[in-house]
């Protein structure tokens, strides 16, 4: 309840109370007037209570307003402090800028003075040179008393020499340019030669797939077709030669010259220095060193054998030193027929023989990555190691692992993977050396 309303209510109560107390009122109305007084007193108590509540509320509001004003005063003081700091910073920057401008102006004046001094010194030097030239000219004319120009003549001579020097320098520069061009041209030619040499070596390696150079190379325009052809032409020394079978590219071979003729070696093993556990492409191209252990390559063997009727001679020795020989009528198909091997026993040799393969003639060549054997449930090349004409993992594998030490043959797997040959008596011998060589069938006549 607002203050004006309380005052009006109080006045109304007081007027009502005054009217209830007339001077001539009788005693019977006196009791009623006390009720009015009680009403007035009660109203006054309510009015006082309301005034107290209003005062308390006003005090609380005043405290809030005071706290707010105090906070605002603190904010204003902080803003004033920050403004003062910014003003001081701006004054410091302005002073720094002013100092820099003053220094720049001083430097500019100093540079300007230096430039003027340099200009003055330059003018003095030119003036001195002009006076010196006049003095020299006059003295030369007076001393010589002739028609030549004196110092101007010397100056012309010096100028001519300078021009000559400039011409020589220009010629030297031209010569240097030419030399640089020649050097670049030579480097380009050397690069081309090196590239052609690398390509030539790579092509030779791809064609022969064998290391070692021929010891005896006949006329390149008329190469022999095999080692026996070299024998017929008069060669009697065994060694590495270059041959070129019909419709084939030249390649190197190891020839063994005997009293009967020349044999072309297609496989040689004697110390286990070469790993024969190779894949199809290696057996196809050939690998090894003709002066050591090697495999000539199925393509090269095929190119020789297709020229006519050939015989294959197998020469073996075991760890005890016992030697064996076998000879077969021999023919090898091309890659389209999986390099199938065709053998027939040759009884004319009179030595103990056993076919290199089991089953019908014409078995294809097999490697670990080309399973062409007759065994349906196993890859003989993986089981026995190396590449060979396997039937059902049969009775020979001259390209198996080479046993370096007897301890390596103790396990069943090692014995199975070692190179071996089965005799006619059924004895399976572990081998130490192998030699496979071919020659035309006419060599035995």
Buried (B, 14 or more C-beta within 10 A) or exposed (E): EEEEEBEEBBEEBEEEBEEBEEEEEEEEEEEEBEEBEEBBEEBBEEBEEBEEEBEEEEEEEEEEEEEEEEEEEEEEEEEEEEEEEEEEEEEEEEEEEEEEEEEEEEEEEEEEEEEEEEEEEEEEEEEEEEEEEEEBBEEBBEEEEEEEEBBEEEEEEEEEEEEEEEEEEEEEEEEEEEEEEEEEEEEEEEEEEEEEEEEEEEEBEEBBBBBBEBBEEBEEEEBBBBBBBBBBEEBEEBBBBBBBBEEBEBBBBBBBBEEEBBBBBBBBBBEBEBBBBBEBEBBBBBBBBBBBBBBBBBBBBBBBBBBEEBBBBBBBBBEEEEEBBBBBBBBBBEEEEBBBBBBEEBEEBEBEBBBBBBEEBBBBBBBBEBBBBBBEEBBBBBBBBBBBBBBBBBBBBBBBBBBEEEEBBEEEEBBBBBBBBBBEEEEEBBBBBBBBBBBBBEBBE
